[in-house]
């Protein structure tokens, strides 16, 4: 009986370890302020996670935002340099819902460069709740790449 239990334990451990190695991981280096490119990215993330789920695999996704992409993660645009961006204002609520869905239902993590926000005089308190400020985009990207995440730049 002891041998059977030991065997079952080892098989369970080996199977769970093998599954951990099967997880696909990607970190997007998001710099663009182009709305169309941003929408392509968020559409693509959902489609690729679904692709892997249909294969009974996981895809873990992290988006590290900086450069011109800050505007996509702000709750209130009225007191920011983006307050006159008509195209963004028109889609602001929809983008929020799509990002929240990616976070809540797909497990996508969003991080944003705090140094860049400060340089642009953007208030950290104005970020969506599911967006985590990190010291800099560089430190965020290094951390995720060192955890085995594939690097994908979005300019």
ZIKAGI-V793816 format. One record per backbone hydrogen bond with DSSP energy under -1.0 kcal/mol. NH is the residue of the N-H (numbers start at 0). CO is the residue of the C=O. If there is no record, write none. Layout:
NH_CO ; NH_CO
//
This chain:
4_0 ; 5_1 ; 6_2 ; 7_3 ; 8_4 ; 9_5 ; 10_6 ; 11_7 ; 12_8 ; 13_9 ; 14_10 ; 15_11 ; 16_12 ; 17_13 ; 18_14 ; 19_15 ; 20_16 ; 23_57 ; 25_59 ; 26_149 ; 27_61 ; 28_151 ; 29_27 ; 29_63 ; 30_153 ; 31_153 ; 37_33 ; 38_34 ; 39_35 ; 40_36 ; 41_37 ; 42_38 ; 43_39 ; 44_40 ; 45_41 ; 46_42 ; 47_43 ; 48_44 ; 49_45 ; 50_46 ; 51_47 ; 52_48 ; 53_49 ; 55_52 ; 56_51 ; 59_23 ; 61_25 ; 62_108 ; 63_27 ; 64_110 ; 65_29 ; 67_30 ; 68_65 ; 71_68 ; 72_69 ; 74_125 ; 79_76 ; 82_79 ; 84_81 ; 85_83 ; 88_84 ; 89_85 ; 90_86 ; 91_87 ; 94_90 ; 95_91 ; 96_92 ; 97_93 ; 98_94 ; 99_95 ; 100_96 ; 101_97 ; 102_98 ; 103_99 ; 104_100 ; 107_101 ; 108_60 ; 110_62 ; 111_131 ; 112_64 ; 113_133 ; 114_134 ; 116_112 ; 117_113 ; 118_114 ; 119_115 ; 120_117 ; 121_116 ; 125_122 ; 126_123 ; 127_72 ; 130_127 ; 131_109 ; 133_111 ; 139_135 ; 140_136 ; 141_137 ; 142_138 ; 143_139 ; 144_140 ; 145_141 ; 147_144 ; 148_143 ; 149_24 ; 151_26 ; 153_28
//
